[in-house]
Amino acid sequence: MDDIIIYTDGGCSGNPGPGGWGIVVIADGQVKSLSGGDPMTTNNKMELSAAIAALSVVKNTPDFAGRHVTVNIDSQYVKNGITQWIHSWKAKGWKTADKKPVKNQELWMQLDQLNAALDVTWNWVKGHAGIEYNELCDSLCQAEIKKFR
């Protein structure tokens, strides 16, 4: 069976401000998109929300069970957080290197649980670089932001 390919993006207008996220899930020759938003949020929360939504789709789709997932994400914050920083945060009781509470801890915990339950490779892609599905995610995100203006 083929890999499941995911693209995600999140953002907001002002930080904090109205925000949106968008995802594209590509599997079995199908391309599906999903989006959501929040009237008052931060860019990082929307990036995390996109990743959580994407992995939730995979986890909750029986046909996707046991398949490898590649997440293409333009957020270094999320990619580095879930692949590197989270190990230290958990070991230190959800504290950063300077002993401050990890921001967005509840979202990080959700993402960590989903990531641990799936076979995921995290791949950083440059945003606004003409990558088709990343651009689609950005468009979905911007459409969600407009709903709150």
N, C-alpha and C positions, 0 to 999 in steps of 0.2 A: 504494500500500500504506500501511496505517495505521502510525502510530508504535508503538513498543514502550514501554509504560509500566512503570516499575519503582518499587517502594517497598522501602526497606531500613531495618533497625534493628539495633543491637548494644548489648550492655551486659554488666555483670557485677555480682555480689553481693560487695561489697568491691572495692577497687581497689588492688592486684590481688585476684583471687578467681575463683571459678567463673564462666564467661562463656558467652554464647550470642549468636547472630545469626539473623536471619530475613529472608527476601526474598519478595516477591511480584512475579511477572512477568505482565503482562497483554498479550496479543497475539492477534490473530485470533479474538476472542471467547472466548478461554480465559484462565482465571486459574490460575496454578500457583504453589505456594509451596515453599520449601526452607529448611532450617535446619541449623545445626551449632553446635558449642560446643567449649570447652576447659576442663579442670579448673582451670587456674591461668593467668589472663590479665589484661588490662586492658580497660577500657571502649573506649579508642581503638583497640586491636587488633581488638576485635570489630566496631566500626563500619567499620573498613577491610576486615575479612574479609567483611562483608556486601556491601559495594560490589564487591569483587573477585569474589565468588561470582556476583553478579548480572550483571556484565559478562561473566564467563566463560560463563554460560549463553547470552547473546546471541551471543558470538563463536563458540561451538561448536554453534550451531543453524543449519544451512545455510539454512533458510527465512527467517532473520532477516538474511541478508547484505544490506548496503547500506541498511538501514532506519534511520531516525532513532530514537534512544533518549532518553527523558526519565527521569532518575533523580530521584525524590522522596526526599529524605533529611533526617532531623531532626538531623544532626550538622553543626554549623557547622565543626568541626575538619576533617572530610573534604571538605565542599563548598568551603571556603576554601582548604584545602590543595591540592586538585586543580585548582582554577580560578585561583588566585592565587599562593600561596606557593611552589609546586613549581618555578616558573620560576626564582626566585631561588635556591632550594636547589640546583638542578642547576647553575646558573651559578657557584655558590660551592663546587662539589665536595661537595654534600650536607651543607653546613653551614648553620646558622641565622644570623640577623642578628648574634647574639652569638658567632659562630664555634664553636658547639658542634655535635656531630654531630646530624643530624636523627633523632629517635626514630622507630622503626618503619620505617627506611629500606627494608628489603627488601619490606615491604608497599606502601609508597609507589611503589617501582619497578615492582612488579607492576601496581598500579592505573594508573600512568602509561602503561605499555605497552598495557594494554587500552583505556584512554581514547583514546590516540592512534590505535588501530586502528579505532575506531568513531566514529560521528557522535552525540555525546552532549551533551545539555543537562542541567546540574545545577540542581536546584530545591530550595531549602530549604523544609521544611514544619515547622510547630510540632508537637513531640511531645506526646502525651497531650492532644490537642485534639479528639478525636472523629473524626479522619480515618480512615475505614473501613480502608483497607489499611495505613496506618501503625500502627493499633491491632492489626491482625492480625500484622504483623511483630513488634510488641512482645510479643504473646502467644506467638509462636513462640520468640522469644528467651528469655522467662521459662521456657517449658517445657524448653528446653535447659539452662538454669541449674539447674533442679530435678533434672536427671539426675545432677548432680555433688554433690548434697547428701546 
